[in-house]
Amino acid sequence: MSDASPHEGLSTLLHEARTFAPSPEFAAQANGTAELYQQADADRLAFWAEQARTYLTWEKDFEEVLDWSQAPFAKWFVGGKLNACVNAVDRHVEAGHGDRVAFHFVGEPGDTQDITYAQMHQKVQRAANALSELGIGKGDTVTIYLPMIPEAVVAMLACARLGAPHTVVFGGFSSDALHSRIQDAGSKVVITADGGWRRGKPSALKPAVDGALAQGDTPVEHVLVVQRTEQDVDWSEGRDIWWHDALAAAADTHEPEFFDSEHPLFILYTSGTTGKPKGVLHTTGGYLLQNAYTTSVVHDLHPETDVYWCTADIGWVTGHSYIVYGPMTLGATQVMYEGTPDTPHQGRFWEIIQDKKVSILYTAPTAIRTFMKWGKEIPEKFDLSSLRLLGSVGEPINPEAWMWYREVIGGGRCPIIDTWWQTETGATMISPLPGVTATKPGSAMRAIPGITADVVDESGEPVGRDAGGYLVITAPWPAMLRGIWGDPERFKETYWSRFPGVYFAGDGAKFDEDGNVWVVGRVDDVMNVSGHRMSTSEIESALVSHPKVAEAAVVGANDATTGQAICAFVILREDAVEEADEVGEGAELVAELRNHVAKEIGAIAKPRQILIVSELPKTRSGKIMRRLLRDVAEKREIGDVTTLADSSVMDLITEGLRAGD
Ligand code: PRX
């Protein structure tokens, strides 16, 4: 744990007076009602059992709702059998909704495709057959490294259909990061593409896969390659297979098998407080249920009439939960967009909303702040009257951004759901119910019906109202992670040891005077950069793996657009210092180090700023005091230095920086 205090940022007591109650019209049609809180409070497990039977189709009903006897290893809906892909696709076709559009796909260059549930059904069956031809079956992991194209969803659901846990790696990760994930998950097959369209150019993905596999020591036998950009790719005969060839050769029907409720559905790697990313494991029944339930009661999705757009990438948990498993289990019509919000112009999102008549938009505060910076004249040029609900996820949303979102994008009429959750929680945990809750700008409000959260102090005691501390979840929940792939001890240690018996989320939070939750941000060594989770120690490890670096310390500094920005303090090896002095290559070296981090982890992990220093501030026990480095990075007065082993270090650092300015 770092020296960050959960009370940081909480010094001003929150007395937000503005509240925004839903309109009577919205409330009248909302899926989420006040009664849900009462039902869940009265009998939580009976409540979840009822939701599970309402939202999911079980091949075999479950016998027990929750087995918590092996805590913290939970089993939900024990004895039940189901298939996630059947729930997300087949059953909608069987119910007569085959002609409903599942995805309005918008490619960055302007190509579009409308894919119905019947077409999804054909694609997932062929893809499942193609994967089983390659020897993939129940329990085999498949790594997916794809851009935001419909094949990403097809690939994930085909894996789910076979009971083969997928592990999706975000396309922004480098070949080194991909290699370690393929290895850790032990995948025999990787699904990738020749590339995707990004900022008007084809980006390359296949070379990263080739690079990862060239490092050896993986069980990979085959690489399926989706053709998206038609750029030239190196080809490894016998190993590489075009996706379209494999699907064309595969049988067109696939009889699904049904799996235990606790059968692994996917592994998703996320940054923790150590250098090694953790493979967060989710299983089938509980995960699928909480996602379908929250998409219904929180996102208020009405599959017959809504057009829903979650702007996340499939490589992050938000894409898994709120593009694939939640909305599709309800039979939603969605928009999927391949590219960036400013290509070919800064109104691209609003143009898509206007064209596709999007009614529910789910995006991240960092995007909203970027749009604010670009100016309200841009969205004002488009007809956004189809919107009826707005969502936010990934990081705290500041009240100004919340108000701008409400007024400029939502025309003052759309409720906002600020949804707090994590890769580990699998689905939304704290959020307003849009037809019930009178919201406050910047607060995620209350735990949703069926979930119990609290804010506790250092000793685990609830802090009560108008006080801050650590956010915990006090009872197991259906979509909770079931462990860390291959590392049960790390699971217990990371989440369940800080406050025995409850789940420690790693976030600081505060209850306001009305008992609403305000999430402040991470209290551990995890940063949140544009809603992407980054570990300080992972970036430090990348930096010290460079031959010129002796030591590195990374902090997340506040950033008005990205929430936090990566700031690195680096001590060079002696020979490198001499060399740098001689040739005066400071700026070049910084560029070299930034590129090195991009190679080790991915471009998304490149520090915004790298400061070459001669010392780092450490306590007597040798712990780096990141709090002081954050003061430097945020250009603040340096805080209390009394616990430093050598209190002159901070003077050295700040003087050195001034000299270098
Ligand atoms: O710090 C919290 C922040 O994002 C972290 C989880 O990151 P990740 O696992 O990548 O999942 C992001 C998408 C769910 C949390 O520990 N966070 C997420 N949503 C919010 C948030 N912080 C404040 N408000 C939110 N609504």
Residues whose N, C-alpha, C, O or C-beta is under 5 A from the ligand:
A	BS01	PRX	T318 S392 V393 G394 E395 P396 I397 D418 T419 W420 W421 Q422 T423 E424 A444 A505 D507 V519 G521 R522 G531 R533
